[in-house]
Amino acid sequence: MISEKQLIKDCQQGKKSSQYELVRRYSGMLMTVSRRYVSDQASAKDVVQESLIRIFRYIDKFRHTGSFEGWMRRITVRCALQWLGKSHFKKETSLTNLEVEDSVDPTIFNTLGIEEIKKMVEELPIGYRTVFNLNVMEGYNHHEIGELLGITESSSRSQLTRAKRLLKKKLESINITKYRSA
């Protein structure tokens, strides 16, 4: 199997077999990233396709100073955000009337599978889901999220808080249902 460094070098030189190998090796990871932002499979595939086009277009700019996967993930996140459009994030949300977050009973996570948790996140309104994924899953801070989405840091914080609140309510309803059926 070809090393990542050699794969990148070959792709930079336009070697078709290495480009095919890059797609084979990384398209699953790129699809996972895309699906965090885009809810339907067909659109997520379109985002991955656009991401791969950009990856190949700009691969000569990759300088091995960080993770290659991280570089490709950032490209995919940006493609997904462009696909979504920034209109979902333009509305400023007020920080007033935000409740203090209480923690959820950690035992609830013992009853849920990863697919159930993913489904809950996918069901969040698009703005909340996007900010949640950028912050929690991708590790962007509120300043970076604001720049990516064209919103203020406070709007990013507000949307994250509201996303967490909605997830908490969903988790609590599952917990209540669990105890009622026991």
Phi, psi and omega in degrees: 000138182287140180289159179299318181298317179292321178302314179298314180300314180296320178294322177297332179269001176081020181288115186299318182297325178285325175297318177298318179296320178299315179298313181299317186287324190245352185296327177297316179295318179295323178295319178300315178297313182300318183294340176293334185252326185249124190281331182257147186301315182298317179292323178298322177296321177298319179296317179297317179301312178297321178298315180296321177301314180291322178301312180291326179294322186250010183298333178292345179271349178289127188248012178061025179270348178213191181290132176294318177299317179299319178299314179292323178298316179298319177298316181294319177300315180296320177296318179296318180294322177294322178298317180294328185081153184272356184296334180291342190246003185285335182287123176285138176248141183282144177274358178284157180064019174277132179281151174290133183286128170263155179278156178267145177305117185297341180291343178299328182290340177289336183266351183253145172266167181299324180294324178294320179293316178301318181298319178299317180294318179298332182279351177294151173305148190305319179295314179298314182299317182294313179296318178302311181296317180299319183279305188281316186273323185259343176084015177287145175271173186294327176296313179296319179298316178302316179294318181296320187260353181072037179233170178279161177299321181294326177293320177298313179299317181298314181294323177295317178300315180293324176298315179296321179297316178296318178297320179298316179299318179296318179295318178297321180294325176292318180297318178297315180299319180300313183290328178291324183275352181278000000 
